[in-house]
């Protein structure tokens, strides 16, 4: 063996940059050839010491030359014994570089564009290219790309302003010390600079220390001048990021210190890398645009400020999905109803994107319209179910190439609840939605047991109401499935955790909303989340006065007198004249056109409400009385004297109501 190794030292004939005989891998191959008496091939990389002109700071090179060394046993012609090992070294740097380029392109296909995030995609390009291709990489984009807007097609002319979104360094340690522009910073590239030239021509540009334009570009920026002098930038490639005929930005690759300069063949590689990255950036930009449009649409359809009402104290939160799933169709609403009642609504449209947001807007508008009619919860959901069925039918008639159209049926859930602060009864009806949770004043939290109804759009199946009497100060929590359902838990477990969150001490509703979201949601929710909290109030006996009236026209005068006495007790004498006229008209109509039992009720809250009920389902309506007509002017007078009036149906008949503003003070 010693003789064989000495033979290597005598016969190898190394070239100036071939691997030294002390290389452990090489020596192991020598021993195997000597022991096994068979030829072998050894491949290795050797550092290539290159000193760039004008480099101020020495830098260890990450670039190597590739060698293929053929080894064979050398035999004694007389005895046939192995007396040494012969070697021949061949420079295979070109073949090795070609394989490395192919490997880099293959890796680019899997590690660039893994997310629909513009900044992240740009950073993936920088991370891949440094240090395998360059010592420093930067990616700058147009501001319009970051906003999701459509950039101007074609090359970018003249001086261009770009924003730094990503950069990476091959230097060991944290940070990117070579960068002259911080992340998020803006930079203006003059027309003669390599980045601006490549953007104008639409092709990669190779430049470096010997290029006058490169020198002028560096000299025009104080920080860039210092970085070039400190780290020895000597070779630069700039390539445009272009996809689908539009320019998105520029990627700059630089070699510094002792690294060899770029060659013209490297332009082909960076152009391919930039092309793949540009497609990923453009996909992320288009997603950003659609998501922004969907968010804008959704926020315009969701309530900004909930209306004032006396029945409940409310707080809410809405969080769009934090992943690439897109904006969903979650929604909620609070709708004041007659008689100081309030409707609490929460719903969810299946799917994501503009289509889901637009459908959500339609359903929310429909619910508000139906709520104005004052339908019971089960009847309202029945009408809403019919609407969803019609919407699905309409979409089937659209052309398949219509933008933002998803063919097939619409799936949606909805929970509609009506709370009456006079009776303290809340009536629920559900269309396949997550049930609410109630926290009673004694600290007990539980899921409200509802009769589950079908999803909206199924059609033909009934919805049922569930009534629950609530003590004053009870807390109702309505939510969508994004809050209580996840990969690690089902809806049942999520509702149990919601009960646990509510069972603790409840501070303000705003604080409680934040506590619930923090306890139940991950940092990046995979689905939209809507949460609506409502703490119930109650109208006490000193705020409500009610009388039962016989069907006798002579009782009208007595009803007016009782009304005046009650208003005097409430200190509302100034409202007595108008209220007497309203009571006289409504009670007279109930006696003349309605049926017993007849009831009169006054409610004093933020407004003064007068209600007259009877057992008839015939609804009154305004009509224009002619000059000599003896009737038909009563409801018109009520509409003129009051803030608003209307009618609502009930299982026992109907109620006509009129609302007045309270006197000042």
Protein Blocks (a to p, Z undefined) as FASTA:
>chain_A
ZZmmmmmmmmnopafkbccfklmklmmmmmmmmmnopacddddddddddddehiabdcdd
fbdcdddddddddddfklopafbdcdddddfklmmmmmmmmmmmmmmmmmgopaccfklm
mmmmmmmmpcklbmbdcddddfklmnopacdedjdehjdddddfbdcdfbecedjfkbmb
dghiacdddfkbmklmmmmnopacdddfklmklmmmmmmpmklmmmmmmnopabdcdddd
deehiafbdcddddehjbccddfklmmmmmmmmmmmmmmmmmmmmmmmmmmmmmmmmmmm
pcfbdcddfkbccdddddddfbfnopafbdcdddddehhiacddddddededjklmmmmm
mmmmmmmmmmmnopafklmmmmmmmmmmmmmmmmmmpcfklghiaedjdddddddddddf
klopacdddehiacdddddfkopacdddddddddehkgopacddddddddehiacddddf
klmgcfkbcfklmmmmmmmmmmmccddfklmmmmmmmmmpcfbdcbdcdddddddddddf
klcccddddddfklmmmmmmmmmmmmmmnopmmmmmmmmmmmmmmmmmmmmmmccddddd
ddddfbccdddddfbfbdcddddddfklcghjlmmmmmmmpmbdcddddfklcadddddd
ddeZZ
